Amino acid sequence: MSGSIEFSHVCRRFPHRKKAQQTQSNHRDHSVTSGTQR
């Protein structure tokens, strides 16, 4: 529970900085995986 609160706190202090990077990386991985499977 406290971990979630801490994460929210970090998000509030540094909005979207790390999350955006992670999402982009995840998106790329997903695209590559889909392409390979097909």
N, C-alpha and C positions, 0 to 999 in steps of 0.2 A: 504493500500500500504506500509506504513512505517513498518507495522508488518511483512510483507514478507521480507523486506530488513533486519530487525533485525534478523529474523529467519535465513536468509542466513548468516548473520554475525556470529551468534552463531555456525552455522554448520561449518563455515570456521575455527573458533577458536577451536572447539571441534568436529572434524570430526567423524561422525558415532557413537559417544558414545551413545547418547540418542536414536538416530534413530534405531540403531541395536537392542537395548533392546525392543523398542516399536514394531518393526517388528516381533521379535521372539514371543512376547506376543500375537500379533495379529494372527500370524500363528497358535499358539497353540489353541487359541479361535476358529479359523475357523475350525480346524480339529475336535475339540470337537463338534462343532455345526453340522458339516456334519455327524459325526458318530451318533449323537443323532437323527438327522432327518431320517437317514437310519435305 
